[in-house]
Amino acid sequence: MSTLKQLQRDVAVRMRRGDTLASVEADVIDPSALSDAEKSALWLYGWSFVDWRRQRREAMAHIDVLAGSPVPKRPRRKHLRLAEVSSP
């Protein structure tokens, strides 16, 4: 099996267990001796594990930066408050 295929398997294992793409890129993809094209293919493969909504937000943010538009702030998530339970 080629090194590219072995690293593809490593990327899949790490992404499925919840590692960030940034950590997979830093630990697996970047230090490899692969060509830039092969590294790009592995990065794209890792990116395919990221939720599509996050992919869309990231792509739009990059386009906004390149177009010179101000990047909109991400809305804050509302935290659920736990109800107080009184003892009987």
Buried (B, 14 or more C-beta within 10 A) or exposed (E): EEEBEEBBEBBBEBBEEEBEBEEBBEEBBEEBEBEEEBBEBBBEBBBEBEEEEEEEEEEEBEEEEEEEEEEEEEEEEEEEEEEEEEEE
